Amino acid sequence: MLKEFKEFIARGNVMDMAVGIIVGSAFTTIVKDLVAYLINPLIGLFIGKIDLSNIVFTIGAAQFKVGSFLNAVINFLIISFVVFLLVKGVNRFRTKKEEPEPAEPSAEVQYLKEIAETLKQQSPTTPVSSPTIDKQTSNSK
């Protein structure tokens, strides 16, 4: 059963993505409650308030809800860290695919290599020159 689960996690297809989205949305609810009922009260002990969402300061008619923003930042950091841990765990479960050994060159490639070696041995000092174009004939056309 663990082997099947490991193979299921390692596959990357649409069904797996759908399961991940469903689990992720359920996980988001858990993290929001973790932040609201456990972490925020701990932070509130240090700054003197239990509920961070009530931290608001006003300048003129504008209200700045700093506490709600802090809640969102805390939620983001916790979710990001947990996703990091999940990805790290999934990567550990993935089987490492061995790289295939290079295939033997075809007979044609081997013959071409032999021909090239033979040509090199016959005239090692003669450089191979490229064909030249006669400038007079090319300009007259």
MIDOSE-1310 file (N, C-alpha, C; in nm, 2 decimals, decimal comma, always signed):
residues 141
mlke	+0,08/-0,12/+0,00/+0,00/+0,00/+0,00/+0,09/+0,13/+0,00; +0,19/+0,12/+0,08/+0,29/+0,24/+0,08/+0,35/+0,26/-0,06; +0,39/+0,14/-0,12/+0,45/+0,15/-0,25/+0,35/+0,22/-0,35; +0,22/+0,18/-0,35/+0,12/+0,23/-0,44/+0,11/+0,38/-0,41
fkef	+0,11/+0,42/-0,28/+0,09/+0,56/-0,25/+0,22/+0,64/-0,30; +0,33/+0,58/-0,29/+0,46/+0,65/-0,34/+0,45/+0,67/-0,49; +0,40/+0,57/-0,56/+0,39/+0,58/-0,71/+0,28/+0,69/-0,74; +0,18/+0,69/-0,67/+0,07/+0,78/-0,69/+0,12/+0,93/-0,67
iarg	+0,20/+0,95/-0,57/+0,25/+1,08/-0,54/+0,35/+1,13/-0,65; +0,43/+1,03/-0,70/+0,53/+1,07/-0,80/+0,47/+1,10/-0,94; +0,36/+1,05/-0,97/+0,30/+1,07/-1,10/+0,25/+1,22/-1,11; +0,26/+1,27/-1,23/+0,22/+1,41/-1,25/+0,11/+1,41/-1,35
nvmd	-0,02/+1,40/-1,31/-0,12/+1,41/-1,41/-0,24/+1,49/-1,35; -0,34/+1,51/-1,43/-0,45/+1,60/-1,39/-0,52/+1,55/-1,27; -0,54/+1,42/-1,25/-0,61/+1,37/-1,14/-0,53/+1,40/-1,01; -0,40/+1,38/-1,02/-0,32/+1,42/-0,90/-0,33/+1,57/-0,87
mavg	-0,33/+1,65/-0,97/-0,34/+1,79/-0,95/-0,48/+1,82/-0,88; -0,58/+1,76/-0,92/-0,72/+1,78/-0,86/-0,72/+1,74/-0,72; -0,66/+1,63/-0,69/-0,65/+1,59/-0,55/-0,57/+1,69/-0,47; -0,46/+1,74/-0,53/-0,38/+1,84/-0,46/-0,46/+1,97/-0,43
iivg	-0,54/+2,01/-0,52/-0,62/+2,13/-0,50/-0,72/+2,11/-0,39; -0,78/+1,99/-0,39/-0,88/+1,97/-0,29/-0,82/+1,96/-0,15; -0,71/+1,89/-0,14/-0,64/+1,88/-0,01/-0,58/+2,02/+0,03; -0,54/+2,10/-0,07/-0,48/+2,23/-0,04/-0,59/+2,32/+0,01
saft	-0,71/+2,32/-0,04/-0,82/+2,40/+0,01/-0,86/+2,36/+0,15; -0,86/+2,23/+0,17/-0,89/+2,19/+0,31/-0,78/+2,23/+0,41; -0,66/+2,22/+0,36/-0,54/+2,26/+0,44/-0,54/+2,41/+0,47; -0,59/+2,49/+0,38/-0,59/+2,63/+0,40/-0,68/+2,66/+0,52
tivk	-0,79/+2,59/+0,53/-0,88/+2,62/+0,65/-0,81/+2,58/+0,78; -0,74/+2,47/+0,78/-0,67/+2,43/+0,90/-0,56/+2,54/+0,93; -0,49/+2,59/+0,83/-0,39/+2,69/+0,86/-0,45/+2,82/+0,91; -0,56/+2,86/+0,85/-0,63/+2,98/+0,90/-0,67/+2,97/+1,05
dlva	-0,72/+2,85/+1,08/-0,76/+2,83/+1,22/-0,64/+2,83/+1,31; -0,53/+2,77/+1,26/-0,41/+2,76/+1,34/-0,36/+2,90/+1,37; -0,36/+2,99/+1,27/-0,32/+3,13/+1,29/-0,41/+3,20/+1,38; -0,54/+3,19/+1,36/-0,64/+3,26/+1,43/-0,64/+3,22/+1,58
ylin	-0,63/+3,09/+1,61/-0,66/+3,05/+1,74/-0,53/+3,01/+1,82; -0,42/+2,99/+1,75/-0,30/+2,96/+1,83/-0,18/+3,06/+1,81; -0,15/+3,10/+1,69/-0,04/+3,19/+1,67/-0,07/+3,33/+1,70; -0,19/+3,38/+1,66/-0,22/+3,52/+1,69/-0,23/+3,54/+1,84
plig	-0,29/+3,45/+1,92/-0,29/+3,48/+2,06/-0,15/+3,48/+2,12; -0,06/+3,40/+2,07/+0,08/+3,40/+2,12/+0,15/+3,53/+2,08; +0,13/+3,58/+1,96/+0,18/+3,71/+1,92/+0,11/+3,82/+2,00; -0,02/+3,80/+2,02/-0,09/+3,90/+2,10/-0,04/+3,92/+2,24
lfig	+0,01/+3,81/+2,30/+0,07/+3,82/+2,44/+0,19/+3,92/+2,44; +0,26/+3,92/+2,33/+0,38/+4,01/+2,33/+0,35/+4,15/+2,30; +0,25/+4,17/+2,22/+0,21/+4,31/+2,18/+0,09/+4,36/+2,26; +0,04/+4,28/+2,35/-0,07/+4,33/+2,43/-0,21/+4,31/+2,38
kidl	-0,23/+4,25/+2,27/-0,36/+4,23/+2,21/-0,38/+4,08/+2,17; -0,49/+4,03/+2,19/-0,52/+3,89/+2,16/-0,55/+3,88/+2,01; -0,64/+3,96/+1,96/-0,69/+3,95/+1,82/-0,62/+4,06/+1,74; -0,53/+4,01/+1,65/-0,45/+4,10/+1,56/-0,54/+4,17/+1,46
sniv	-0,65/+4,11/+1,42/-0,74/+4,17/+1,32/-0,80/+4,31/+1,37; -0,80/+4,33/+1,50/-0,86/+4,45/+1,55/-0,75/+4,57/+1,56; -0,63/+4,54/+1,52/-0,53/+4,65/+1,52/-0,56/+4,74/+1,40; -0,60/+4,86/+1,43/-0,64/+4,96/+1,33/-0,58/+5,09/+1,37
ftig	-0,53/+5,17/+1,28/-0,50/+5,31/+1,31/-0,56/+5,40/+1,21; -0,60/+5,51/+1,26/-0,68/+5,60/+1,18/-0,60/+5,73/+1,15; -0,60/+5,78/+1,03/-0,54/+5,91/+1,00/-0,65/+5,98/+0,92; -0,71/+6,08/+0,98/-0,82/+6,15/+0,92/-0,94/+6,06/+0,91
aaqf	-1,00/+6,04/+0,79/-1,11/+5,95/+0,77/-1,07/+5,81/+0,73; -0,94/+5,80/+0,70/-0,89/+5,67/+0,65/-0,85/+5,57/+0,77; -0,89/+5,45/+0,76/-0,86/+5,35/+0,86/-0,76/+5,25/+0,79; -0,66/+5,22/+0,86/-0,56/+5,12/+0,81/-0,57/+5,00/+0,90
kvgs	-0,61/+4,89/+0,84/-0,63/+4,77/+0,92/-0,50/+4,68/+0,91; -0,41/+4,72/+0,99/-0,28/+4,66/+1,00/-0,29/+4,51/+1,05; -0,38/+4,49/+1,14/-0,40/+4,36/+1,20/-0,44/+4,25/+1,10; -0,53/+4,29/+1,01/-0,58/+4,20/+0,91/-0,47/+4,17/+0,81
flna	-0,39/+4,27/+0,78/-0,27/+4,25/+0,69/-0,17/+4,15/+0,76; -0,15/+4,17/+0,89/-0,06/+4,08/+0,96/-0,11/+3,94/+0,96; -0,24/+3,92/+0,98/-0,30/+3,79/+0,97/-0,27/+3,72/+0,83; -0,29/+3,80/+0,73/-0,27/+3,75/+0,59/-0,12/+3,71/+0,57
vinf	-0,03/+3,79/+0,62/+0,11/+3,76/+0,61/+0,15/+3,64/+0,68; +0,10/+3,62/+0,80/+0,12/+3,50/+0,88/+0,07/+3,38/+0,81; -0,05/+3,39/+0,76/-0,11/+3,28/+0,69/-0,03/+3,24/+0,57; +0,02/+3,34/+0,49/+0,10/+3,31/+0,38/+0,23/+3,24/+0,41
liis	+0,30/+3,29/+0,52/+0,43/+3,23/+0,56/+0,41/+3,09/+0,61; +0,30/+3,06/+0,68/+0,28/+2,93/+0,73/+0,25/+2,83/+0,61; +0,16/+2,87/+0,52/+0,12/+2,79/+0,41/+0,24/+2,77/+0,32; +0,32/+2,87/+0,29/+0,44/+2,86/+0,21/+0,54/+2,76/+0,27
fvvf	+0,56/+2,77/+0,40/+0,65/+2,68/+0,47/+0,61/+2,53/+0,46; +0,48/+2,51/+0,48/+0,42/+2,38/+0,48/+0,43/+2,32/+0,34; +0,40/+2,40/+0,24/+0,41/+2,36/+0,10/+0,56/+2,32/+0,07; +0,65/+2,40/+0,12/+0,79/+2,37/+0,10/+0,82/+2,23/+0,16
llvk	+0,78/+2,21/+0,28/+0,80/+2,08/+0,34/+0,74/+1,96/+0,26; +0,62/+1,99/+0,21/+0,55/+1,88/+0,13/+0,63/+1,85/+0,00; +0,67/+1,96/-0,07/+0,74/+1,94/-0,19/+0,88/+1,86/-0,16; +0,94/+1,90/-0,05/+1,06/+1,84/-0,01/+1,04/+1,69/+0,01
gvnr	+0,93/+1,66/+0,08/+0,90/+1,52/+0,11/+0,86/+1,44/-0,01; +0,79/+1,50/-0,10/+0,75/+1,43/-0,23/+0,87/+1,41/-0,31; +0,96/+1,50/-0,32/+1,09/+1,48/-0,40/+1,17/+1,37/-0,34; +1,17/+1,35/-0,21/+1,24/+1,24/-0,15/+1,18/+1,10/-0,19
frtk	+1,05/+1,10/-0,21/+0,98/+0,98/-0,24/+1,00/+0,94/-0,39; +1,02/+1,04/-0,47/+1,03/+1,01/-0,61/+1,15/+0,92/-0,64; +1,13/+0,83/-0,73/+1,24/+0,74/-0,77/+1,33/+0,81/-0,87; +1,46/+0,80/-0,85/+1,55/+0,86/-0,94/+1,55/+0,78/-1,07
keep	+1,53/+0,84/-1,18/+1,53/+0,78/-1,31/+1,68/+0,77/-1,36; +1,72/+0,65/-1,39/+1,86/+0,64/-1,44/+1,87/+0,68/-1,58; +1,97/+0,75/-1,62/+1,99/+0,79/-1,75/+2,03/+0,67/-1,84; +1,96/+0,66/-1,95/+1,99/+0,55/-2,04/+2,13/+0,56/-2,10
epae	+2,20/+0,45/-2,12/+2,33/+0,45/-2,17/+2,32/+0,49/-2,32; +2,42/+0,57/-2,37/+2,41/+0,61/-2,51/+2,41/+0,48/-2,60; +2,32/+0,49/-2,70/+2,31/+0,37/-2,79/+2,44/+0,36/-2,88; +2,47/+0,24/-2,92/+2,58/+0,22/-3,01/+2,55/+0,30/-3,14
psae	+2,65/+0,36/-3,20/+2,63/+0,43/-3,33/+2,59/+0,32/-3,43; +2,51/+0,37/-3,53/+2,47/+0,28/-3,63/+2,59/+0,24/-3,72; +2,56/+0,14/-3,81/+2,67/+0,10/-3,90/+2,71/+0,21/-3,99; +2,62/+0,29/-4,04/+2,65/+0,40/-4,13/+2,75/+0,50/-4,06
vqyl	+2,72/+0,53/-3,93/+2,80/+0,63/-3,86/+2,94/+0,57/-3,83; +2,95/+0,44/-3,80/+3,08/+0,37/-3,78/+3,16/+0,38/-3,91; +3,09/+0,35/-4,03/+3,17/+0,35/-4,16/+3,21/+0,49/-4,19; +3,13/+0,59/-4,16/+3,17/+0,73/-4,18/+3,29/+0,77/-4,10
keia	+3,29/+0,72/-3,97/+3,41/+0,75/-3,88/+3,53/+0,68/-3,94; +3,52/+0,56/-3,99/+3,63/+0,49/-4,04/+3,69/+0,56/-4,16; +3,60/+0,61/-4,25/+3,64/+0,68/-4,37/+3,71/+0,81/-4,33; +3,66/+0,88/-4,23/+3,72/+1,01/-4,19/+3,86/+0,98/-4,13
etlk	+3,88/+0,87/-4,05/+4,01/+0,83/-4,00/+4,11/+0,80/-4,11; +4,06/+0,72/-4,21/+4,14/+0,69/-4,32/+4,19/+0,81/-4,39; +4,10/+0,90/-4,42/+4,14/+1,03/-4,49/+4,24/+1,11/-4,41; +4,22/+1,11/-4,28/+4,32/+1,18/-4,19/+4,45/+1,12/-4,20
qqsp	+4,46/+0,99/-4,20/+4,59/+0,92/-4,20/+4,66/+0,93/-4,34; +4,58/+0,94/-4,45/+4,64/+0,95/-4,58/+4,71/+1,09/-4,60; +4,65/+1,19/-4,55/+4,70/+1,33/-4,57/+4,69/+1,41/-4,45; +4,77/+1,38/-4,35/+4,76/+1,45/-4,22/+4,81/+1,60/-4,23
ttpv	+4,90/+1,63/-4,32/+4,95/+1,77/-4,33/+4,87/+1,86/-4,43; +4,80/+1,80/-4,52/+4,72/+1,87/-4,62/+4,59/+1,92/-4,56; +4,57/+2,05/-4,54/+4,45/+2,10/-4,49/+4,33/+2,08/-4,59; +4,22/+2,06/-4,54/+4,10/+2,05/-4,62/+4,06/+2,19/-4,66
sspt	+4,05/+2,21/-4,79/+4,01/+2,35/-4,83/+3,87/+2,34/-4,88; +3,80/+2,45/-4,86/+3,67/+2,46/-4,90/+3,67/+2,51/-5,05; +3,57/+2,48/-5,13/+3,57/+2,53/-5,26/+3,56/+2,68/-5,27; +3,63/+2,74/-5,36/+3,63/+2,89/-5,37/+3,54/+2,93/-5,49
idkq	+3,48/+3,04/-5,48/+3,40/+3,09/-5,59/+3,48/+3,20/-5,66; +3,49/+3,19/-5,79/+3,56/+3,29/-5,87/+3,48/+3,42/-5,87; +3,54/+3,52/-5,82/+3,47/+3,65/-5,80/+3,43/+3,71/-5,93; +3,51/+3,69/-6,04/+3,48/+3,75/-6,16/+3,35/+3,69/-6,22
tsns	+3,34/+3,56/-6,21/+3,22/+3,49/-6,27/+3,10/+3,52/-6,18; +3,11/+3,53/-6,05/+3,00/+3,55/-5,97/+2,95/+3,70/-5,98; +3,04/+3,79/-6,01/+3,00/+3,93/-6,02/+2,93/+3,96/-6,16; +2,97/+3,88/-6,26/+2,92/+3,90/-6,40/+2,77/+3,85/-6,41
k	+2,73/+3,78/-6,32/+2,59/+3,72/-6,34/+2,49/+3,81/-6,30
